Amino acid sequence: MIRLFVEQLTVLDCAFLDPLRGLVGESWIVDVELAGDLDQQSMVLDFGEVKKRLKKVIDGIGDHKLLVPHRHAGLKLQHNGHGSELFFSGPADGPIEHRSPADAVCVIDAPAVTTESLTAHLQPLVAQQVPSNVAEVRLTLRHEVVDGAYYHYAHGLKKHTGHCQRIAHGHRSRIEIRLDDRREPALEQAWAGRWKDIYLGTQEDIVVDGAERVRFEYTSVDGDFALELPAQRCELLDGDTTVEKLARYIAQAVHAEHPGRQVEVRAYEGVLKGAVARAG
């Protein structure tokens, strides 16, 4: 028996409900190992097939979805036809309500969504996709190693024609800020703190804008979406929350605090992708 490995087969950009943190944007790098006998090509499995079969099923299960812990006492989940509605209590800031098409939600049979519980959910489903010569499938979920500041944010992009339109998905994202070409770690940490476990919402999607609660609703290509959560866990932007707009938003805010300086912001959307914006 021999082992085949593929590092960073895919990245799951998603969001999950946490009993302490609330709605959390996340990016998990997924590595895979396959143990088995060699086939007629003298391979455990062709690398092209690994990407074609396994990446597709992993992405289909968890990417750009809201992951919910089915066995958490504070979760109330209902499926109505092709849709899902949930109410999640537990976070100290207040409950979270979510409505979407059913395929925008991934239900994890555990009291909490963790690296371990998501791995346990994914692994047997992925194992169904391999040929008979493969005896074992092992997944490893890990975070990108970041030497500096990062934040977790969730959002939804109603104009997107793909899965980004889902109202509660997210990312674990690095940020780099420079003033006059000099890196500014203190500013980066300040924004990481400001956007710790934040929901970045679009002003025009608000239907309830209260001092304690904010509710967003929109209809996109895939259907109707709604999200209600504590106001203090939201930051509102005038326009879409694409990474291009987020980079520009931060650059303009930093420039307003440092007039006369050249500002460059490198904002990531998950792992190894993002946008650069300048001001000044």
FIKOL-440601 format. One record per residue (C-alpha): residue number from 0; residue in three letters; x, y, z. Coordinates in steps of 0.001 Angstrom, whole numbers, plus 524288, in hexadecimal, padded with zeros to 5 digits. Example, Ala and Ser with C-alpha at 12.3 -4.5 7.8 and 13.67 -1.06 7.14 Angstrom:
2
+-----+-----+-------+-------+-------+
|   n | res |    px |    py |    pz |
+-----+-----+-------+-------+-------+
|   0 | ALA | 8300C | 7EE6C | 81E78 |
|   1 | SER | 83566 | 7FBDC | 81BE4 |
+-----+-----+-------+-------+-------+
END
This chain:
280
+-----+-----+-------+-------+-------+
|   n | res |    px |    py |    pz |
+-----+-----+-------+-------+-------+
|   0 | MET | 80000 | 80000 | 80000 |
|   1 | ILE | 804E3 | 80D91 | 7FC99 |
|   2 | ARG | 80037 | 81B45 | 8000D |
|   3 | LEU | 7FD34 | 82614 | 7F671 |
|   4 | PHE | 7FBD1 | 8340A | 7FB50 |
|   5 | VAL | 7F6CF | 840F5 | 7F5F9 |
|   6 | GLU | 7F957 | 84CE9 | 7FE37 |
|   7 | GLN | 7EFA4 | 8581C | 7FD6A |
|   8 | LEU | 7E64E | 85094 | 7F4BE |
|   9 | THR | 7DC5F | 85B30 | 7F753 |
|  10 | VAL | 7D8B0 | 86617 | 800B9 |
|  11 | LEU | 7CB73 | 86657 | 80754 |
|  12 | ASP | 7C707 | 8747E | 80879 |
|  13 | CYS | 7BB11 | 8739C | 81117 |
|  14 | ALA | 7B4A2 | 87880 | 81D85 |
|  15 | PHE | 7B058 | 87143 | 829A1 |
|  16 | LEU | 7A81C | 87382 | 835B2 |
|  17 | ASP | 7AFB7 | 87372 | 8425F |
|  18 | PRO | 7A942 | 873A7 | 84FDD |
|  19 | LEU | 7B2EB | 87DED | 854AE |
|  20 | ARG | 7B77A | 88563 | 848B3 |
|  21 | GLY | 7AAA9 | 88594 | 84128 |
|  22 | LEU | 7ABC2 | 885FD | 8325D |
|  23 | VAL | 7B9DB | 8834D | 82E75 |
|  24 | GLY | 7BFD9 | 8844C | 820EA |
|  25 | GLU | 7C9FC | 879C2 | 81E8B |
|  26 | SER | 7D3BA | 8747D | 81493 |
|  27 | TRP | 7D88E | 8668B | 81632 |
|  28 | ILE | 7E357 | 8611A | 80DA5 |
|  29 | VAL | 7E094 | 852CB | 80A7E |
|  30 | ASP | 7EB7D | 848D4 | 80877 |
|  31 | VAL | 7E8A7 | 83AD9 | 8046A |
|  32 | GLU | 7EFE4 | 82DD9 | 8056E |
|  33 | LEU | 7EBBB | 8215E | 7FEA9 |
|  34 | ALA | 7F125 | 81420 | 802A4 |
|  35 | GLY | 7EFA4 | 8086E | 7F9C2 |
|  36 | ASP | 7F4EC | 7FF33 | 7EF91 |
|  37 | LEU | 7F9B0 | 8035B | 7E23D |
|  38 | ASP | 7F016 | 802A0 | 7D6FA |
|  39 | GLN | 7F2C0 | 7FED6 | 7C8D9 |
|  40 | GLN | 7F978 | 80C05 | 7C6DC |
|  41 | SER | 80294 | 80932 | 7D26E |
|  42 | MET | 7FBC1 | 813ED | 7DA08 |
|  43 | VAL | 7F37B | 8145F | 7E64A |
|  44 | LEU | 7EB23 | 81E62 | 7DF22 |
|  45 | ASP | 7EE95 | 827B3 | 7D43E |
|  46 | PHE | 7F087 | 83599 | 7D967 |
|  47 | GLY | 7E6F3 | 83A8E | 7CF51 |
|  48 | GLU | 7DCA9 | 83159 | 7D4BD |
|  49 | VAL | 7DFA4 | 83592 | 7E2AE |
|  50 | LYS | 7DC9F | 8438F | 7DEE8 |
|  51 | LYS | 7D115 | 83FE3 | 7D673 |
|  52 | ARG | 7CA79 | 836B9 | 7E01A |
|  53 | LEU | 7CE8F | 83AD2 | 7EDB4 |
|  54 | LYS | 7CFA0 | 84991 | 7EC83 |
|  55 | LYS | 7C237 | 849F6 | 7E645 |
|  56 | VAL | 7BBA4 | 84269 | 7F146 |
|  57 | ILE | 7C2AA | 849F5 | 7FC23 |
|  58 | ASP | 7BF09 | 85706 | 7F634 |
|  59 | GLY | 7B11D | 8527D | 7F414 |
|  60 | ILE | 7AF94 | 84EB5 | 80255 |
|  61 | GLY | 7B52C | 85A94 | 8093F |
|  62 | ASP | 7BA45 | 86570 | 80090 |
|  63 | HIS | 7B335 | 87297 | 80134 |
|  64 | LYS | 7A932 | 86CF8 | 80A9C |
|  65 | LEU | 7A48F | 86F7E | 81876 |
|  66 | LEU | 7A8C1 | 8641E | 82116 |
|  67 | VAL | 79F9C | 86185 | 82C85 |
|  68 | PRO | 7A189 | 85884 | 83852 |
|  69 | HIS | 79594 | 84FA7 | 8382B |
|  70 | ARG | 79731 | 84AFD | 8462C |
|  71 | HIS | 798C7 | 85860 | 84C5C |
|  72 | ALA | 78DBE | 85AAF | 85610 |
|  73 | GLY | 78B76 | 8687D | 85117 |
|  74 | LEU | 7890D | 864C2 | 842EA |
|  75 | LYS | 77B69 | 8643B | 83D31 |
|  76 | LEU | 77BC4 | 85FF1 | 82EFB |
|  77 | GLN | 77071 | 85E05 | 825A6 |
|  78 | HIS | 77057 | 859BD | 8177D |
|  79 | ASN | 764D5 | 85EF9 | 80FB0 |
|  80 | GLY | 76467 | 85987 | 801F7 |
|  81 | HIS | 7710A | 85DD5 | 7FBA6 |
|  82 | GLY | 7745C | 8678C | 8066E |
|  83 | SER | 77A03 | 867C3 | 8141C |
|  84 | GLU | 77727 | 87087 | 81FAC |
|  85 | LEU | 77ECE | 8709D | 82C50 |
|  86 | PHE | 77F8E | 87774 | 83962 |
|  87 | PHE | 78C3D | 8766B | 840FB |
|  88 | SER | 78D1C | 87AAD | 84F2E |
|  89 | GLY | 798F9 | 87A44 | 857E9 |
|  90 | PRO | 7A1EF | 88591 | 85434 |
|  91 | ALA | 7A22E | 88FE5 | 85ECF |
|  92 | ASP | 79F98 | 89AC3 | 854FD |
|  93 | GLY | 792A9 | 894C1 | 8510A |
|  94 | PRO | 78CAF | 88A65 | 8481E |
|  95 | ILE | 78E92 | 888CA | 8398A |
|  96 | GLU | 783C2 | 8862A | 82FB2 |
|  97 | HIS | 78620 | 88142 | 821F7 |
|  98 | ARG | 77DA4 | 87DAE | 81647 |
|  99 | SER | 7828B | 87884 | 8094C |
| 100 | PRO | 78130 | 86DF3 | 7FF0C |
| 101 | ALA | 78487 | 860E1 | 8054E |
| 102 | ASP | 7913A | 85F08 | 7FDD7 |
| 103 | ALA | 796FF | 86B40 | 8042E |
| 104 | VAL | 79774 | 86412 | 8114B |
| 105 | CYS | 79FFC | 858A2 | 8157B |
| 106 | VAL | 79B55 | 85157 | 8218D |
| 107 | ILE | 7A617 | 84B6B | 829FA |
| 108 | ASP | 7A1DF | 84094 | 83351 |
| 109 | ALA | 7A918 | 8461B | 83F11 |
| 110 | PRO | 7A6D8 | 84FB1 | 84A50 |
| 111 | ALA | 7B0CE | 85915 | 8445B |
| 112 | VAL | 7B701 | 85B99 | 83730 |
| 113 | THR | 7C587 | 85952 | 838BC |
| 114 | THR | 7D0B9 | 854DA | 83034 |
| 115 | GLU | 7CEB9 | 84733 | 835D5 |
| 116 | SER | 7BFFF | 84670 | 83424 |
| 117 | LEU | 7C08E | 84B9F | 82642 |
| 118 | THR | 7CB51 | 841EF | 822CC |
| 119 | ALA | 7C317 | 836D9 | 8285E |
| 120 | HIS | 7B798 | 83B80 | 82027 |
| 121 | LEU | 7BF5B | 83C99 | 81382 |
| 122 | GLN | 7C7F9 | 8309C | 81412 |
| 123 | PRO | 7BDFA | 8259C | 81219 |
| 124 | LEU | 7B730 | 82D31 | 80736 |
| 125 | VAL | 7C410 | 82F22 | 8002E |
| 126 | ALA | 7C78C | 820C9 | 8021B |
| 127 | GLN | 7BBAA | 81D10 | 7F9F1 |
| 128 | GLN | 7C1DB | 8238F | 7EE15 |
| 129 | VAL | 7CE41 | 81B61 | 7ED01 |
| 130 | PRO | 7D05E | 80EA1 | 7E55F |
| 131 | SER | 7D143 | 80163 | 7EBE9 |
| 132 | ASN | 7E034 | 800F1 | 7EC2A |
| 133 | VAL | 7E029 | 80C6A | 7F5D0 |
| 134 | ALA | 7DEE4 | 806EE | 80398 |
| 135 | GLU | 7DFAB | 81366 | 80B84 |
| 136 | VAL | 7DCAA | 821C9 | 809D5 |
| 137 | ARG | 7E228 | 82B8E | 81385 |
| 138 | LEU | 7DEA1 | 83A00 | 81382 |
| 139 | THR | 7E5CF | 84493 | 81AF7 |
| 140 | LEU | 7DF9A | 851EF | 81CFC |
| 141 | ARG | 7E8B6 | 85CD7 | 820E8 |
| 142 | HIS | 7EA0A | 86B86 | 82139 |
| 143 | GLU | 7F367 | 87384 | 81930 |
| 144 | VAL | 7FF48 | 87755 | 82130 |
| 145 | VAL | 7FEB7 | 8862A | 821F9 |
| 146 | ASP | 80A2C | 88E3A | 826C0 |
| 147 | GLY | 8023C | 89A1E | 82A69 |
| 148 | ALA | 7F44C | 89EAE | 82BBD |
| 149 | TYR | 7E80D | 89821 | 826A6 |
| 150 | TYR | 7D973 | 898C6 | 82903 |
| 151 | HIS | 7CD9A | 89014 | 8273D |
| 152 | TYR | 7C281 | 8961B | 81F87 |
| 153 | ALA | 7B5B1 | 89154 | 819CD |
| 154 | HIS | 7ADDE | 89778 | 80ED6 |
| 155 | GLY | 7A53B | 894E5 | 8030A |
| 156 | LEU | 7A598 | 89A1A | 7F526 |
| 157 | LYS | 797F6 | 89A20 | 7EF83 |
| 158 | LYS | 79C64 | 89E1A | 7E1D4 |
| 159 | HIS | 7A5BE | 892AA | 7E091 |
| 160 | THR | 7A18B | 887D9 | 7D759 |
| 161 | GLY | 7A8DA | 87D62 | 7DF08 |
| 162 | HIS | 7A8F8 | 8790C | 7ED30 |
| 163 | CYS | 7ADBD | 88628 | 7F275 |
| 164 | GLN | 79F8A | 88A86 | 7F1E3 |
| 165 | ARG | 79CE9 | 88266 | 7FE23 |
| 166 | ILE | 79A52 | 88C2A | 808EF |
| 167 | ALA | 7A294 | 885B1 | 81381 |
| 168 | HIS | 7AF8D | 880B0 | 80E9B |
| 169 | GLY | 7BCC1 | 88622 | 81214 |
| 170 | HIS | 7CB63 | 8862C | 812E7 |
| 171 | ARG | 7D71D | 88656 | 81C02 |
| 172 | SER | 7DF2A | 8910E | 815F4 |
| 173 | ARG | 7EC70 | 8977E | 81724 |
| 174 | ILE | 7EE05 | 8A62D | 81628 |
| 175 | GLU | 7F9E3 | 8AE67 | 812E8 |
| 176 | ILE | 7FA12 | 8BD34 | 813FE |
| 177 | ARG | 804FE | 8C62B | 80FAE |
| 178 | LEU | 806EC | 8D4B5 | 811CB |
| 179 | ASP | 810A2 | 8DAB7 | 8083F |
| 180 | ASP | 81527 | 8CCE2 | 804B9 |
| 181 | ARG | 817C0 | 8C949 | 812E9 |
| 182 | ARG | 8107B | 8BDE0 | 818FA |
| 183 | GLU | 80830 | 8C1DC | 824BF |
| 184 | PRO | 805A4 | 8B60E | 82DB4 |
| 185 | ALA | 7FE7A | 8BE58 | 837CA |
| 186 | LEU | 7F486 | 8C2C4 | 82DA8 |
| 187 | GLU | 7F302 | 8B4DD | 828DA |
| 188 | GLN | 7F04A | 8B00F | 8369F |
| 189 | ALA | 7E699 | 8BB16 | 838BF |
| 190 | TRP | 7DEB6 | 8B6E9 | 82CDC |
| 191 | ALA | 7DFCD | 8A8AB | 830C2 |
| 192 | GLY | 7D9D0 | 8AC45 | 83DCD |
| 193 | ARG | 7CF54 | 8B4B2 | 83784 |
| 194 | TRP | 7CB63 | 8A9AE | 82E58 |
| 195 | LYS | 7CCAE | 89E57 | 837C0 |
| 196 | ASP | 7C139 | 89530 | 834D7 |
| 197 | ILE | 7BA17 | 8A002 | 82D8E |
| 198 | TYR | 7AEEE | 89FCA | 823D9 |
| 199 | LEU | 7B156 | 8A966 | 818DD |
| 200 | GLY | 7A413 | 8AD6F | 813CD |
| 201 | THR | 79EFB | 8B5E0 | 808C9 |
| 202 | GLN | 79699 | 8C180 | 80C8A |
| 203 | GLU | 78C66 | 8BF4A | 801F5 |
| 204 | ASP | 789BA | 8B15F | 806B4 |
| 205 | ILE | 7852E | 8B5D7 | 81437 |
| 206 | VAL | 776D1 | 8B413 | 81790 |
| 207 | VAL | 77834 | 8B5E4 | 8264F |
| 208 | ASP | 7826A | 8BF71 | 82B53 |
| 209 | GLY | 78167 | 8C02E | 83A0D |
| 210 | ALA | 78A8C | 8C3BA | 844F8 |
| 211 | GLU | 78B89 | 8B57B | 84908 |
| 212 | ARG | 787F7 | 8AD6F | 83D02 |
| 213 | VAL | 78A20 | 8AE78 | 82E5D |
| 214 | ARG | 782F4 | 8A671 | 8242B |
| 215 | PHE | 78765 | 8A4B2 | 8162A |
| 216 | GLU | 77F0B | 89F15 | 80B52 |
| 217 | TYR | 780D3 | 89D8D | 7FCC2 |
| 218 | THR | 77CFE | 89530 | 7F137 |
| 219 | SER | 78796 | 89032 | 7E839 |
| 220 | VAL | 7887A | 88693 | 7DD0A |
| 221 | ASP | 787B7 | 87B00 | 7E66D |
| 222 | GLY | 77C27 | 87FF6 | 7EE56 |
| 223 | ASP | 77877 | 88767 | 7FAA5 |
| 224 | PHE | 7823C | 88A08 | 80589 |
| 225 | ALA | 780EE | 89056 | 812F3 |
| 226 | LEU | 78A04 | 89245 | 81E7D |
| 227 | GLU | 78778 | 898DF | 82B8A |
| 228 | LEU | 791FA | 89AA7 | 835D6 |
| 229 | PRO | 796BC | 8A3D9 | 8408C |
| 230 | ALA | 799BC | 8B184 | 83BAC |
| 231 | GLN | 7A6CC | 8B1E9 | 84293 |
| 232 | ARG | 7AB5B | 8A67A | 83A4C |
| 233 | CYS | 7A8F8 | 8ADF3 | 82DA0 |
| 234 | GLU | 7AFFD | 8B865 | 825F5 |
| 235 | LEU | 7A820 | 8BE9E | 81B1F |
| 236 | LEU | 7ADB5 | 8C274 | 80DFA |
| 237 | ASP | 7A7C5 | 8CAE5 | 8036C |
| 238 | GLY | 7A81E | 8C10D | 7F86B |
| 239 | ASP | 7AC32 | 8B315 | 7F5FB |
| 240 | THR | 7B5BD | 8AC65 | 7FF11 |
| 241 | THR | 7BEC9 | 8A6D1 | 7F4C8 |
| 242 | VAL | 7CD0A | 8A622 | 7F8B4 |
| 243 | GLU | 7CFE7 | 8B110 | 7EF0D |
| 244 | LYS | 7C64C | 8B9E3 | 7F623 |
| 245 | LEU | 7CB48 | 8B597 | 8037A |
| 246 | ALA | 7D94F | 8B8F6 | 7FFEB |
| 247 | ARG | 7D510 | 8C659 | 7FB2B |
| 248 | TYR | 7CC91 | 8C889 | 8072C |
| 249 | ILE | 7D804 | 8C5E2 | 8104D |
| 250 | ALA | 7E175 | 8CE0F | 80826 |
| 251 | GLN | 7D860 | 8D9CC | 80855 |
| 252 | ALA | 7D5EC | 8D872 | 816F7 |
| 253 | VAL | 7E47D | 8D795 | 819D3 |
| 254 | HIS | 7E75A | 8E337 | 810FF |
| 255 | ALA | 7DD1A | 8EB55 | 81819 |
| 256 | GLU | 7E479 | 8E8C4 | 824C3 |
| 257 | HIS | 7F1C9 | 8EB5D | 81E6D |
| 258 | PRO | 7EFE2 | 8F690 | 814C4 |
| 259 | GLY | 7FB53 | 8F991 | 80C20 |
| 260 | ARG | 8006A | 8EB90 | 80CB6 |
| 261 | GLN | 80055 | 8E184 | 801CA |
| 262 | VAL | 7F82A | 8D5CE | 805FA |
| 263 | GLU | 7F895 | 8C83C | 80036 |
| 264 | VAL | 7EFBE | 8BD4F | 8051B |
| 265 | ARG | 7F165 | 8AF23 | 80141 |
| 266 | ALA | 7E4E7 | 8A872 | 805A8 |
| 267 | TYR | 7E373 | 899D3 | 80450 |
| 268 | GLU | 7D727 | 89205 | 801CD |
| 269 | GLY | 7DAA3 | 88531 | 80820 |
| 270 | VAL | 7E764 | 87EF7 | 803B3 |
| 271 | LEU | 7F0B8 | 8845B | 7F95A |
| 272 | LYS | 7E6F7 | 88D47 | 7F2A4 |
| 273 | GLY | 7E1F8 | 89AFC | 7F4C4 |
| 274 | ALA | 7E300 | 8A90D | 7F029 |
| 275 | VAL | 7EC04 | 8B4C9 | 7F170 |
| 276 | ALA | 7E6DD | 8C2A8 | 7F317 |
| 277 | ARG | 7EDF6 | 8CF91 | 7F485 |
| 278 | ALA | 7EA1F | 8DCEA | 7F9A2 |
| 279 | GLY | 7F133 | 8E9D8 | 7FA73 |
+-----+-----+-------+-------+-------+
END
